[in-house]
C-alpha cells in the first residue's frame, strides 16, 4: 500500500486540519473537520482506500478550477465528499 502523504495539524485549538505538503493559495489542505475522531476516521479510511485518495484529488482539482478566487466555495465543495467518507468509515 502506498504511504499516505497527509498529516494532522492543529492550526487552532478548536480545529484540526489534514494537510499534504506546504500551504499555498488553495493549499493541499483538507477541510477543517469538526472533531478529532472525524479526522482520524477520514484519514484511516483514505489509507485503506487509495482509490478514494485519487477521487478526492480529482475533486479538489475540479473545484480549484471552478473557484479560483473563493477559498470558501472550494472548501464547501469538498464537504459532502468528506462527510460521505466519514459515514462509510463509521459503518
N, C-alpha and C positions, 0 to 999 in steps of 0.2 A: 504494500500500500504506500502511495507517495506521502511524504511528510506534509502536514498541514501548515501552511505559512502564516496562519492567523494567530494572534496573541490577544489576551485580555488585558486591557489597560483601564485604570480608573482615573478618568480625567477630572471628575468632580466627585464629591462624596456620594451623591445620590445616583450617579450613572456609571455604568460600565460600558466600554466600547470594545468591540472585537476589531482589531486592526491588522492590516497587512502592509508592511513597508512604511515609508515616510508619508506623512500627510502633505497634500498639495491642495489646489483649489477644491477638487472633489475628493481627494484622498483615495485611499483604498480602505476606507473605514467602513465597518458595518454600522448599521443603525444603533442608536443607544437602546439597549434592551432594558426593560423595566426592572428585572431582578437578576441577581447573580445566577439563580437556578435556571432562568430562561436562557441566559447567555451560555451557560455550560451545556444545557440540553442542545442548543443550536450548534455549538462547536463540536460536541461529541457526535451528533448526527452527521454533520458535514465530514468529520474524519472518517466515518464509516461508509459514506456515500459520495465518493469522488465525482460521480456524475452530477450530483447536486451542486458541487462547487463550480463545475463548468456552467450549469444553468444559471447559477447566481451571478457569475461573472458576465455572462451574456446579457442578463437583465440589467446589470449595472452599466454596461456599455451602451445599451439602448437608451436607458434613462439619461445617461450623461450626454448623449447626442441630442435628446429632446429638451433637456433642461440645462443649457449651457451656462446660464447665469443665476439660476434659482436653486440653491442647495436644498432648501426645504422641500421643494417639489421632487427633487431627486430622492431625498430620504423617504418621503411619504410613498413614493412609487415602489420602494422595497418592502414596505411594512407588511402587506398581505403575504408576500412570499415568506418572509421571516416568521410570521405568525403560523403559516401553514407548516413550515418545517418544525417549529416548536411543538405544534399539535401532534405531528407524526412521531416526534421523539417521545412524547408522553404516552403514546398508545402502545 
